[in-house]
Amino acid sequence: MGDSSPNTGTPGLMRSDRPQSTAIYALGTRLSGTIVSLAGSILILLLLSPERIGVFLTVGSLAAFSGIADLGLNYSFLLAAAARPEKDAAPLITVALTVLIPTVTATGTILLVAGAIFLHQVEIPTKSWLWPWISYCVLASFHQVFLLAVTYVEGTGRRDVAWRAHFWIEAAAGIGFLSMIAMHLELWAFAAGSLIRIAMVLFLFRGVFRMPEARSDAPSMRYQLALWLAEFWPMQWKTIANNLGGLISTRLLTPMLFAAQGAATAGRVGLALSLAISIVGISSAWPLSQTALYTALYHQGRASELKSVFISTCRRSLLLSVGICFGVGIACEVLRHESGHMAARLPDSEPLWLILGAAVMAHLSYCFAILLRARRTDPVVFAYLIFTIPALVAYWFAAHVSVMLFAVVYFLTGSFFAALYARYLPPFFAAVLRRG
């Protein structure tokens, strides 16, 4: 798994490119996540009451906010490293660590306190969630720091190595996650997954990743902050806005249903939402694995090659998204009609298919967004933020009216954002042609 490719001095992916291997491991990573999600869904359907399912999915939705604990720094670091020769990328990791450690400390504390307040307000017994929640918030913050090692490897051209590591990390974390659910310790599953991810990165760090050597003449803090503002912040704040908007418009929905209609309804609809998010996770791995390639091709002005790779990736991953959604929908329909036990825990047909349809729209948004961000900017960020607020209000209103109206709002919102991103594709390709 070591890096044996020569350093050509060219940006990003061009230093080491095994696109087929990268795509396979990227899909494998998301596939393992989807398998874990599906297996977890089956386990909680078989082992837990509707009310415990609702609590588990609500805590899981809150836990998802740890994904933005780095405030977009890992992704911004990836783009910055991929846009320059490898010899110029090494100093960036010192800057990234300088900013990342206090960032995840602050955001982890905020998540811990805010989540605890919500779980207390909805009257979930404190003894059931307090220590699992504290443990998860601490471990998830540590994981964001260690994740920077994998990001460095991907950004400096070894995408196949990075995604291979991602695959084994997520596979191991998934086994731990499912084991905790099987032992009826479902709220500890999130902390267990984070602990295993940290251990795997530490293990692979020694045997696989070749990080830059420590320097005695480290740059001053003022220089590091100036470099962060110049290289990371222009894209980082846009990443924060997009990711936060995405989490608010997806992961807050199950807690919202919990507060509006109780644990049982939150469990049924939240399960469908969780499945949709998992599907988007696996299907978006394909375009996500092309991030470094898109960035390198854009900065080299290779318009025809970039367009060809984008169209191929988008078409194939879209077919994958549709196929998975259809298969999951049919499986849920069969389970609900064949088992009274499952019928009490699965959503009705109409909300289910609307939520799965929204997953396809979300996949298109991912395809378009990843390409547009190759310029290390995001033209949709302001519109995305503006429209997220009325969307959240609509979700809140719909959650208090009916599940069906809630699902309709979910589908329409996903379709709107996909169209919003598509609007900026022609100007993007025109900009690539000008660079060429």
ZIGI-V820317 format. One record per residue. N is the residue number from 1. SS is DSSP state (A for helix, B for strand, O for the rest). PHI is phi in radians with two decimals (none if undefined). Layout:
n=N ss=SS phi=PHI
n=N ss=SS phi=PHI
This chain:
n=1 ss=O phi=none
n=2 ss=O phi=-1.22
n=3 ss=O phi=-1.61
n=4 ss=O phi=-1.88
n=5 ss=O phi=-1.41
n=6 ss=O phi=-1.27
n=7 ss=O phi=-1.58
n=8 ss=O phi=-1.52
n=9 ss=O phi=1.40
n=10 ss=O phi=-1.69
n=11 ss=O phi=-1.15
n=12 ss=A phi=0.84
n=13 ss=A phi=-1.04
n=14 ss=A phi=-1.05
n=15 ss=A phi=-1.37
n=16 ss=O phi=-2.83
n=17 ss=O phi=-2.30
n=18 ss=O phi=-2.21
n=19 ss=A phi=-1.04
n=20 ss=A phi=-1.18
n=21 ss=A phi=-1.09
n=22 ss=A phi=-1.08
n=23 ss=A phi=-1.09
n=24 ss=A phi=-1.12
n=25 ss=A phi=-1.25
n=26 ss=A phi=-1.11
n=27 ss=A phi=-1.16
n=28 ss=A phi=-1.10
n=29 ss=A phi=-1.09
n=30 ss=A phi=-1.23
n=31 ss=A phi=-1.12
n=32 ss=A phi=-1.10
n=33 ss=A phi=-1.13
n=34 ss=A phi=-1.18
n=35 ss=A phi=-1.07
n=36 ss=A phi=-1.09
n=37 ss=A phi=-1.10
n=38 ss=A phi=-1.16
n=39 ss=A phi=-1.12
n=40 ss=A phi=-1.12
n=41 ss=A phi=-1.09
n=42 ss=A phi=-1.12
n=43 ss=A phi=-1.09
n=44 ss=A phi=-1.23
n=45 ss=A phi=-1.15
n=46 ss=A phi=-1.44
n=47 ss=A phi=-1.80
n=48 ss=O phi=-1.94
n=49 ss=O phi=-1.30
n=50 ss=A phi=-0.96
n=51 ss=A phi=-1.20
n=52 ss=A phi=-1.18
n=53 ss=A phi=-1.06
n=54 ss=A phi=-1.06
n=55 ss=A phi=-1.14
n=56 ss=A phi=-1.05
n=57 ss=A phi=-1.21
n=58 ss=A phi=-1.16
n=59 ss=A phi=-1.10
n=60 ss=A phi=-1.10
n=61 ss=A phi=-1.15
n=62 ss=A phi=-1.16
n=63 ss=A phi=-1.11
n=64 ss=A phi=-1.07
n=65 ss=A phi=-1.18
n=66 ss=A phi=-1.17
n=67 ss=A phi=-1.11
n=68 ss=A phi=-1.93
n=69 ss=O phi=-1.09
n=70 ss=O phi=-1.45
n=71 ss=O phi=0.94
n=72 ss=O phi=1.37
n=73 ss=A phi=-1.26
n=74 ss=A phi=-1.05
n=75 ss=A phi=-1.19
n=76 ss=A phi=-1.13
n=77 ss=A phi=-1.12
n=78 ss=A phi=-1.03
n=79 ss=A phi=-1.14
n=80 ss=A phi=-1.14
n=81 ss=A phi=-1.20
n=82 ss=A phi=-1.25
n=83 ss=O phi=-1.56
n=84 ss=O phi=-2.43
n=85 ss=O phi=-1.06
n=86 ss=A phi=-1.05
n=87 ss=A phi=-1.10
n=88 ss=A phi=-1.64
n=89 ss=A phi=-1.53
n=90 ss=A phi=-0.98
n=91 ss=A phi=-1.08
n=92 ss=A phi=-1.16
n=93 ss=A phi=-1.22
n=94 ss=A phi=-1.12
n=95 ss=A phi=-1.11
n=96 ss=A phi=-1.06
n=97 ss=A phi=-1.14
n=98 ss=A phi=-1.03
n=99 ss=A phi=-1.53
n=100 ss=A phi=-1.17
n=101 ss=A phi=-1.08
n=102 ss=A phi=-1.17
n=103 ss=A phi=-1.12
n=104 ss=A phi=-1.23
n=105 ss=A phi=-1.12
n=106 ss=A phi=-1.21
n=107 ss=A phi=-1.19
n=108 ss=A phi=-1.11
n=109 ss=A phi=-1.15
n=110 ss=A phi=-1.09
n=111 ss=A phi=-1.09
n=112 ss=A phi=-1.02
n=113 ss=A phi=-1.22
n=114 ss=A phi=-1.12
n=115 ss=A phi=-1.12
n=116 ss=A phi=-1.11
n=117 ss=A phi=-1.10
n=118 ss=A phi=-1.11
n=119 ss=A phi=-1.08
n=120 ss=A phi=-1.24
n=121 ss=A phi=-1.16
n=122 ss=O phi=-1.52
n=123 ss=O phi=1.15
n=124 ss=O phi=-1.41
n=125 ss=O phi=-0.92
n=126 ss=A phi=-1.04
n=127 ss=A phi=-1.12
n=128 ss=A phi=-1.42
n=129 ss=A phi=-2.12
n=130 ss=A phi=-1.05
n=131 ss=A phi=-1.24
n=132 ss=A phi=-1.02
n=133 ss=A phi=-1.24
n=134 ss=A phi=-1.05
n=135 ss=A phi=-1.06
n=136 ss=A phi=-1.11
n=137 ss=A phi=-1.06
n=138 ss=A phi=-1.18
n=139 ss=A phi=-1.19
n=140 ss=A phi=-1.12
n=141 ss=A phi=-1.16
n=142 ss=A phi=-1.06
n=143 ss=A phi=-1.06
n=144 ss=A phi=-1.07
n=145 ss=A phi=-1.22
n=146 ss=A phi=-1.18
n=147 ss=A phi=-1.09
n=148 ss=A phi=-1.05
n=149 ss=A phi=-1.09
n=150 ss=A phi=-1.17
n=151 ss=A phi=-1.09
n=152 ss=A phi=-1.07
n=153 ss=A phi=-1.09
n=154 ss=A phi=-1.16
n=155 ss=A phi=-1.18
n=156 ss=O phi=-1.66
n=157 ss=O phi=1.76
n=158 ss=O phi=-1.77
n=159 ss=A phi=-1.10
n=160 ss=A phi=-1.12
n=161 ss=A phi=-1.14
n=162 ss=A phi=-1.10
n=163 ss=A phi=-1.30
n=164 ss=A phi=-1.13
n=165 ss=A phi=-1.11
n=166 ss=A phi=-0.95
n=167 ss=A phi=-1.05
n=168 ss=A phi=-1.21
n=169 ss=A phi=-1.10
n=170 ss=A phi=-1.22
n=171 ss=A phi=-1.12
n=172 ss=A phi=-1.15
n=173 ss=A phi=-1.12
n=174 ss=A phi=-1.11
n=175 ss=A phi=-1.09
n=176 ss=A phi=-1.13
n=177 ss=A phi=-1.05
n=178 ss=A phi=-1.18
n=179 ss=A phi=-1.09
n=180 ss=A phi=-1.17
n=181 ss=A phi=-1.12
n=182 ss=A phi=-1.07
n=183 ss=O phi=-1.55
n=184 ss=O phi=1.09
n=185 ss=O phi=-1.98
n=186 ss=A phi=-1.05
n=187 ss=A phi=-1.29
n=188 ss=A phi=-1.51
n=189 ss=A phi=-1.09
n=190 ss=A phi=-1.18
n=191 ss=A phi=-1.15
n=192 ss=A phi=-1.08
n=193 ss=A phi=-1.06
n=194 ss=A phi=-1.15
n=195 ss=A phi=-1.08
n=196 ss=A phi=-1.18
n=197 ss=A phi=-1.06
n=198 ss=A phi=-1.08
n=199 ss=A phi=-1.09
n=200 ss=A phi=-1.20
n=201 ss=A phi=-1.12
n=202 ss=A phi=-1.08
n=203 ss=A phi=-1.19
n=204 ss=A phi=-1.26
n=205 ss=A phi=-1.04
n=206 ss=A phi=-1.33
n=207 ss=A phi=-1.59
n=208 ss=O phi=-2.18
n=209 ss=O phi=-1.49
n=210 ss=O phi=-1.84
n=211 ss=O phi=-1.50
n=212 ss=O phi=-1.13
n=213 ss=O phi=-1.21
n=214 ss=O phi=-1.17
n=215 ss=O phi=-1.92
n=216 ss=O phi=-1.36
n=217 ss=O phi=-1.69
n=218 ss=O phi=-1.08
n=219 ss=O phi=-1.16
n=220 ss=O phi=-1.20
n=221 ss=A phi=-1.06
n=222 ss=A phi=-1.08
n=223 ss=A phi=-1.14
n=224 ss=A phi=-1.11
n=225 ss=A phi=-1.15
n=226 ss=A phi=-1.14
n=227 ss=A phi=-1.17
n=228 ss=A phi=-1.07
n=229 ss=A phi=-1.10
n=230 ss=A phi=-1.41
n=231 ss=A phi=-1.72
n=232 ss=A phi=-1.81
n=233 ss=A phi=-1.03
n=234 ss=A phi=-0.96
n=235 ss=A phi=-1.67
n=236 ss=A phi=-1.11
n=237 ss=A phi=-1.17
n=238 ss=A phi=-1.21
n=239 ss=A phi=-1.13
n=240 ss=A phi=-1.00
n=241 ss=A phi=-1.07
n=242 ss=A phi=-1.15
n=243 ss=A phi=-1.15
n=244 ss=A phi=-1.15
n=245 ss=A phi=-1.06
n=246 ss=A phi=-1.13
n=247 ss=A phi=-1.17
n=248 ss=A phi=-1.07
n=249 ss=O phi=-1.47
n=250 ss=O phi=-2.24
n=251 ss=O phi=-1.36
n=252 ss=A phi=-1.42
n=253 ss=A phi=-1.23
n=254 ss=A phi=-1.14
n=255 ss=A phi=-1.02
n=256 ss=A phi=-1.12
n=257 ss=A phi=-1.16
n=258 ss=A phi=-1.06
n=259 ss=A phi=-1.20
n=260 ss=A phi=-1.51
n=261 ss=A phi=-2.25
n=262 ss=O phi=1.69
n=263 ss=A phi=-1.16
n=264 ss=A phi=-1.13
n=265 ss=A phi=-1.14
n=266 ss=A phi=-1.05
n=267 ss=A phi=-1.16
n=268 ss=A phi=-1.17
n=269 ss=A phi=-1.27
n=270 ss=A phi=-1.08
n=271 ss=A phi=-1.12
n=272 ss=A phi=-1.12
n=273 ss=A phi=-1.11
n=274 ss=A phi=-1.12
n=275 ss=A phi=-1.11
n=276 ss=A phi=-1.08
n=277 ss=A phi=-1.12
n=278 ss=A phi=-1.14
n=279 ss=A phi=-1.12
n=280 ss=A phi=-1.08
n=281 ss=A phi=-1.06
n=282 ss=A phi=-1.30
n=283 ss=A phi=-1.23
n=284 ss=A phi=-1.35
n=285 ss=A phi=-1.07
n=286 ss=A phi=-1.08
n=287 ss=A phi=-1.13
n=288 ss=A phi=-1.08
n=289 ss=O phi=-1.20
n=290 ss=O phi=-1.66
n=291 ss=A phi=-0.95
n=292 ss=A phi=-1.12
n=293 ss=A phi=-1.14
n=294 ss=A phi=-0.98
n=295 ss=A phi=-1.10
n=296 ss=A phi=-1.11
n=297 ss=A phi=-1.14
n=298 ss=A phi=-1.10
n=299 ss=A phi=-1.24
n=300 ss=O phi=-1.62
n=301 ss=O phi=1.22
n=302 ss=O phi=-1.58
n=303 ss=A phi=-1.13
n=304 ss=A phi=-1.13
n=305 ss=A phi=-1.17
n=306 ss=A phi=-1.09
n=307 ss=A phi=-1.12
n=308 ss=A phi=-1.11
n=309 ss=A phi=-1.12
n=310 ss=A phi=-1.10
n=311 ss=A phi=-1.08
n=312 ss=A phi=-1.09
n=313 ss=A phi=-1.11
n=314 ss=A phi=-1.12
n=315 ss=A phi=-1.12
n=316 ss=A phi=-1.20
n=317 ss=A phi=-1.22
n=318 ss=A phi=-1.15
n=319 ss=A phi=-1.06
n=320 ss=A phi=-1.09
n=321 ss=A phi=-1.06
n=322 ss=A phi=-1.09
n=323 ss=A phi=-1.10
n=324 ss=A phi=-1.15
n=325 ss=A phi=-1.04
n=326 ss=A phi=-1.11
n=327 ss=A phi=-1.11
n=328 ss=A phi=-1.14
n=329 ss=A phi=-1.07
n=330 ss=A phi=-1.10
n=331 ss=A phi=-1.06
n=332 ss=A phi=-1.14
n=333 ss=A phi=-1.07
n=334 ss=A phi=-1.12
n=335 ss=A phi=-1.07
n=336 ss=A phi=-1.18
n=337 ss=A phi=-1.41
n=338 ss=A phi=-1.66
n=339 ss=O phi=-2.43
n=340 ss=A phi=-1.15
n=341 ss=A phi=-1.05
n=342 ss=A phi=-1.26
n=343 ss=A phi=-1.05
n=344 ss=O phi=-1.32
n=345 ss=O phi=-2.08
n=346 ss=O phi=-1.91
n=347 ss=O phi=-1.30
n=348 ss=O phi=-1.17
n=349 ss=A phi=-1.06
n=350 ss=A phi=-1.06
n=351 ss=A phi=-1.08
n=352 ss=A phi=-1.04
n=353 ss=A phi=-1.25
n=354 ss=A phi=-1.14
n=355 ss=A phi=-1.16
n=356 ss=A phi=-1.18
n=357 ss=A phi=-1.09
n=358 ss=A phi=-1.14
n=359 ss=A phi=-1.12
n=360 ss=A phi=-1.15
n=361 ss=A phi=-1.10
n=362 ss=A phi=-1.14
n=363 ss=A phi=-1.09
n=364 ss=A phi=-1.06
n=365 ss=A phi=-1.03
n=366 ss=A phi=-1.08
n=367 ss=A phi=-0.98
n=368 ss=A phi=-1.21
n=369 ss=A phi=-1.13
n=370 ss=A phi=-1.11
n=371 ss=A phi=-1.17
n=372 ss=A phi=-1.07
n=373 ss=A phi=-1.37
n=374 ss=A phi=-1.08
n=375 ss=A phi=-1.42
n=376 ss=O phi=1.06
n=377 ss=O phi=-2.63
n=378 ss=O phi=-2.55
n=379 ss=O phi=-1.24
n=380 ss=O phi=-1.68
n=381 ss=A phi=-1.02
n=382 ss=A phi=-1.18
n=383 ss=A phi=-1.09
n=384 ss=A phi=-1.08
n=385 ss=A phi=-1.13
n=386 ss=A phi=-1.09
n=387 ss=A phi=-1.42
n=388 ss=A phi=-1.14
n=389 ss=A phi=-1.13
n=390 ss=A phi=-1.12
n=391 ss=A phi=-1.11
n=392 ss=A phi=-1.14
n=393 ss=A phi=-1.09
n=394 ss=A phi=-1.11
n=395 ss=A phi=-1.07
n=396 ss=A phi=-1.10
n=397 ss=A phi=-1.10
n=398 ss=A phi=-1.12
n=399 ss=A phi=-1.08
n=400 ss=A phi=-1.53
n=401 ss=A phi=-1.72
n=402 ss=O phi=-2.87
n=403 ss=A phi=-1.16
n=404 ss=A phi=-1.09
n=405 ss=A phi=-1.11
n=406 ss=A phi=-1.04
n=407 ss=A phi=-1.16
n=408 ss=A phi=-1.09
n=409 ss=A phi=-1.07
n=410 ss=A phi=-1.07
n=411 ss=A phi=-1.19
n=412 ss=A phi=-1.12
n=413 ss=A phi=-1.12
n=414 ss=A phi=-1.09
n=415 ss=A phi=-1.15
n=416 ss=A phi=-1.11
n=417 ss=A phi=-1.21
n=418 ss=A phi=-1.10
n=419 ss=A phi=-1.14
n=420 ss=A phi=-1.12
n=421 ss=A phi=-1.17
n=422 ss=A phi=-1.07
n=423 ss=O phi=-1.05
n=424 ss=O phi=-1.72
n=425 ss=A phi=-1.16
n=426 ss=A phi=-1.01
n=427 ss=A phi=-1.07
n=428 ss=A phi=-1.11
n=429 ss=A phi=-1.19
n=430 ss=A phi=-1.12
n=431 ss=A phi=-1.17
n=432 ss=A phi=-1.12
n=433 ss=A phi=-1.08
n=434 ss=A phi=-1.16
n=435 ss=A phi=-1.19
n=436 ss=O phi=-1.22
